[in-house]
Amino acid sequence: MDSALRSFLGNDSNTVGFDLDKSRPQPVSAEVKVLVLVALPKEGRIQKFQDPLRRKLDSLEGVLRRQQRQSVYEVHVFKTEPQAFAFIGLHERAVLLISDAALMLLNAEELQASVAHEIGHEYIWTEYREANARHDTRRLKELELFFDGLAILTLRRAGLGAAPLLTATEKIAMFNRLTTGPAGNAERYPSADERRRFAQAVLTWAGSHFELGCCLSTR
């Protein structure tokens, strides 16, 4: 966690955290986006939602707009069968994939926070892929915390708190343990305690006034 903090906070105003706009990568081209969408399977996609679920999805507009991604990402909700699996991920920098289980499990604030984390992936997309390819679990953990930090800055800009970022992660992890068993790649992710301590450090650095309460307490 300490190395992730040093990487994220840096020592001067040129670090990513101080200026999300200058560090934001260019979006994928329209041509690439079309190719990504065409390659996605049509089976299993859900396009009709009851009002409560639709309102959750509509709530993502504010977070996406803060990062100028409201017209860049397509949001695809897909059905998980036969076992429910909670998942939110950014596919090829063009599509936000959200499982039906995740959409039902998380409240609107947790969904927004999870998407803010996924937007963070774009900032160091290539490095994350390279770390994943070489199975560098230490670096992958650091980068996951880095994405949390970027998510916190995005949420602050949208006038939202950071606590849902932590509760969403814990809810998804617990849900998937109960439905599909222990994760096979758990070693690639920081612990809940590391996430809480990292978030508190970032908020302190950023001069946040958000109250995290019990969500950041040490267990």
C-alpha positions as a Python dict, from the first residue, in 0.01 Angstrom:
ca = {
    (1, 'M'): (0, 0, 0),
    (2, 'D'): (284, 241, 81),
    (3, 'S'): (438, 204, -264),
    (4, 'A'): (95, 258, -422),
    (5, 'L'): (54, 578, -221),
    (6, 'R'): (395, 707, -328),
    (7, 'S'): (309, 630, -689),
    (8, 'F'): (-29, 800, -668),
    (9, 'L'): (46, 1106, -457),
    (10, 'G'): (395, 1185, -581),
    (11, 'N'): (582, 1490, -456),
    (12, 'D'): (456, 1767, -681),
    (13, 'S'): (158, 1900, -870),
    (14, 'N'): (240, 1703, -1184),
    (15, 'T'): (95, 1380, -1050),
    (16, 'V'): (-219, 1235, -1202),
    (17, 'G'): (-426, 1300, -893),
    (18, 'F'): (-379, 1676, -913),
    (19, 'D'): (-513, 1711, -1266),
    (20, 'L'): (-750, 1447, -1399),
    (21, 'D'): (-810, 1649, -1715),
    (22, 'K'): (-450, 1685, -1832),
    (23, 'S'): (-377, 1319, -1768),
    (24, 'R'): (-697, 1181, -1921),
    (25, 'P'): (-622, 961, -2223),
    (26, 'Q'): (-778, 1022, -2560),
    (27, 'P'): (-1088, 807, -2610),
    (28, 'V'): (-1090, 520, -2857),
    (29, 'S'): (-1175, 621, -3210),
    (30, 'A'): (-1525, 576, -3349),
    (31, 'E'): (-1388, 311, -3586),
    (32, 'V'): (-1236, 107, -3304),
    (33, 'K'): (-1552, 140, -3099),
    (34, 'V'): (-1760, -1, -3383),
    (35, 'L'): (-1528, -301, -3414),
    (36, 'V'): (-1545, -365, -3038),
    (37, 'L'): (-1925, -350, -3039),
    (38, 'V'): (-1958, -578, -3340),
    (39, 'A'): (-1736, -839, -3171),
    (40, 'L'): (-1951, -855, -2857),
    (41, 'P'): (-2196, -1146, -2839),
    (42, 'K'): (-2560, -1046, -2870),
    (43, 'E'): (-2680, -1335, -2658),
    (44, 'G'): (-2743, -1258, -2295),
    (45, 'R'): (-2762, -882, -2323),
    (46, 'I'): (-3044, -721, -2125),
    (47, 'Q'): (-3203, -408, -2267),
    (48, 'K'): (-3531, -375, -2081),
    (49, 'F'): (-3528, -284, -1712),
    (50, 'Q'): (-3777, -219, -1441),
    (51, 'D'): (-3778, 138, -1312),
    (52, 'P'): (-3550, 86, -1006),
    (53, 'L'): (-3277, -72, -1220),
    (54, 'R'): (-3318, 186, -1494),
    (55, 'R'): (-3273, 466, -1241),
    (56, 'K'): (-2947, 306, -1124),
    (57, 'L'): (-2816, 297, -1479),
    (58, 'D'): (-2929, 654, -1544),
    (59, 'S'): (-2735, 765, -1235),
    (60, 'L'): (-2410, 679, -1414),
    (61, 'E'): (-2448, 980, -1643),
    (62, 'G'): (-2306, 1223, -1387),
    (63, 'V'): (-1989, 1020, -1326),
    (64, 'L'): (-1933, 955, -1696),
    (65, 'R'): (-1985, 1322, -1777),
    (66, 'R'): (-1725, 1429, -1521),
    (67, 'Q'): (-1472, 1218, -1710),
    (68, 'Q'): (-1601, 1309, -2057),
    (69, 'R'): (-1701, 950, -2122),
    (70, 'Q'): (-2079, 987, -2150),
    (71, 'S'): (-2066, 952, -2530),
    (72, 'V'): (-1759, 725, -2538),
    (73, 'Y'): (-1871, 419, -2343),
    (74, 'E'): (-2160, 192, -2429),
    (75, 'V'): (-2321, 37, -2121),
    (76, 'H'): (-2408, -332, -2166),
    (77, 'V'): (-2587, -527, -1896),
    (78, 'F'): (-2562, -903, -1940),
    (79, 'K'): (-2726, -1204, -1782),
    (80, 'T'): (-2514, -1450, -1586),
    (81, 'E'): (-2629, -1810, -1599),
    (82, 'P'): (-2657, -2063, -1446),
    (83, 'Q'): (-2476, -1910, -1146),
    (84, 'A'): (-2519, -1543, -1066),
    (85, 'F'): (-2189, -1355, -1079),
    (86, 'A'): (-2138, -989, -986),
    (87, 'F'): (-1906, -815, -1228),
    (88, 'I'): (-1835, -462, -1355),
    (89, 'G'): (-1557, -408, -1605),
    (90, 'L'): (-1435, -182, -1884),
    (91, 'H'): (-1396, -373, -2210),
    (92, 'E'): (-1145, -242, -2463),
    (93, 'R'): (-1193, 114, -2335),
    (94, 'A'): (-1528, 128, -2512),
    (95, 'V'): (-1789, -79, -2327),
    (96, 'L'): (-1889, -89, -1963),
    (97, 'L'): (-1993, -447, -1892),
    (98, 'I'): (-2226, -487, -1593),
    (99, 'S'): (-2368, -822, -1489),
    (100, 'D'): (-2733, -845, -1391),
    (101, 'A'): (-2624, -964, -1047),
    (102, 'A'): (-2406, -655, -991),
    (103, 'L'): (-2683, -423, -1107),
    (104, 'M'): (-2926, -575, -858),
    (105, 'L'): (-2672, -609, -575),
    (106, 'L'): (-2534, -253, -566),
    (107, 'N'): (-2721, 65, -488),
    (108, 'A'): (-2688, 365, -719),
    (109, 'E'): (-2398, 521, -526),
    (110, 'E'): (-2203, 194, -523),
    (111, 'L'): (-2263, 147, -894),
    (112, 'Q'): (-2138, 499, -964),
    (113, 'A'): (-1828, 439, -753),
    (114, 'S'): (-1753, 109, -926),
    (115, 'V'): (-1777, 274, -1267),
    (116, 'A'): (-1550, 556, -1149),
    (117, 'H'): (-1294, 286, -1060),
    (118, 'E'): (-1325, 132, -1406),
    (119, 'I'): (-1273, 471, -1569),
    (120, 'G'): (-948, 486, -1374),
    (121, 'H'): (-825, 184, -1571),
    (122, 'E'): (-802, 398, -1884),
    (123, 'Y'): (-534, 620, -1733),
    (124, 'I'): (-280, 337, -1724),
    (125, 'W'): (-445, 84, -1954),
    (126, 'T'): (-131, -51, -2118),
    (127, 'E'): (65, -88, -1795),
    (128, 'Y'): (-218, -283, -1634),
    (129, 'R'): (-234, -520, -1930),
    (130, 'E'): (140, -574, -1923),
    (131, 'A'): (138, -646, -1548),
    (132, 'N'): (-148, -887, -1601),
    (133, 'A'): (32, -1065, -1884),
    (134, 'R'): (343, -1123, -1673),
    (135, 'H'): (135, -1222, -1366),
    (136, 'D'): (292, -944, -1159),
    (137, 'T'): (56, -966, -861),
    (138, 'R'): (239, -700, -661),
    (139, 'R'): (206, -442, -938),
    (140, 'L'): (-154, -541, -1008),
    (141, 'K'): (-241, -474, -644),
    (142, 'E'): (-72, -135, -660),
    (143, 'L'): (-258, -45, -976),
    (144, 'E'): (-594, -148, -828),
    (145, 'L'): (-531, 97, -544),
    (146, 'F'): (-426, 357, -799),
    (147, 'F'): (-762, 312, -972),
    (148, 'D'): (-934, 356, -637),
    (149, 'G'): (-751, 684, -594),
    (150, 'L'): (-860, 808, -935),
    (151, 'A'): (-1215, 698, -856),
    (152, 'I'): (-1213, 901, -535),
    (153, 'L'): (-1104, 1213, -723),
    (154, 'T'): (-1374, 1154, -985),
    (155, 'L'): (-1639, 1103, -718),
    (156, 'R'): (-1532, 1421, -535),
    (157, 'R'): (-1565, 1613, -860),
    (158, 'A'): (-1917, 1473, -901),
    (159, 'G'): (-2004, 1573, -544),
    (160, 'L'): (-2021, 1212, -427),
    (161, 'G'): (-1867, 1036, -129),
    (162, 'A'): (-1598, 769, -136),
    (163, 'A'): (-1748, 519, 107),
    (164, 'P'): (-1961, 344, -161),
    (165, 'L'): (-1640, 254, -346),
    (166, 'L'): (-1538, 38, -53),
    (167, 'T'): (-1877, -111, 24),
    (168, 'A'): (-1929, -201, -342),
    (169, 'T'): (-1599, -390, -356),
    (170, 'E'): (-1677, -580, -39),
    (171, 'K'): (-2034, -662, -144),
    (172, 'I'): (-1923, -796, -481),
    (173, 'A'): (-1645, -1006, -325),
    (174, 'M'): (-1879, -1155, -66),
    (175, 'F'): (-2155, -1222, -317),
    (176, 'N'): (-1921, -1402, -554),
    (177, 'R'): (-1771, -1611, -274),
    (178, 'L'): (-2119, -1729, -180),
    (179, 'T'): (-2233, -1803, -534),
    (180, 'T'): (-1921, -1922, -716),
    (181, 'G'): (-1672, -1999, -438),
    (182, 'P'): (-1333, -1842, -357),
    (183, 'A'): (-1189, -1627, -633),
    (184, 'G'): (-907, -1788, -827),
    (185, 'N'): (-730, -1454, -875),
    (186, 'A'): (-773, -1306, -527),
    (187, 'E'): (-396, -1256, -494),
    (188, 'R'): (-414, -986, -761),
    (189, 'Y'): (-633, -758, -552),
    (190, 'P'): (-561, -558, -235),
    (191, 'S'): (-739, -657, 84),
    (192, 'A'): (-1039, -465, 213),
    (193, 'D'): (-821, -318, 488),
    (194, 'E'): (-560, -200, 239),
    (195, 'R'): (-831, -36, 31),
    (196, 'R'): (-973, 141, 335),
    (197, 'R'): (-634, 270, 451),
    (198, 'F'): (-541, 382, 101),
    (199, 'A'): (-872, 565, 56),
    (200, 'Q'): (-831, 743, 388),
    (201, 'A'): (-480, 854, 295),
    (202, 'V'): (-596, 986, -44),
    (203, 'L'): (-887, 1173, 113),
    (204, 'T'): (-660, 1326, 375),
    (205, 'W'): (-418, 1435, 104),
    (206, 'A'): (-699, 1576, -109),
    (207, 'G'): (-841, 1772, 183),
    (208, 'S'): (-1173, 1593, 152),
    (209, 'H'): (-1461, 1676, 382),
    (210, 'F'): (-1642, 1349, 318),
    (211, 'E'): (-1734, 1143, 623),
    (212, 'L'): (-1648, 777, 573),
    (213, 'G'): (-1735, 665, 925),
    (214, 'C'): (-1731, 295, 992),
    (215, 'C'): (-1654, 212, 631),
    (216, 'L'): (-1289, 305, 685),
    (217, 'S'): (-1251, 166, 1035),
    (218, 'T'): (-994, -107, 1090),
    (219, 'R'): (-1146, -450, 1129),
}
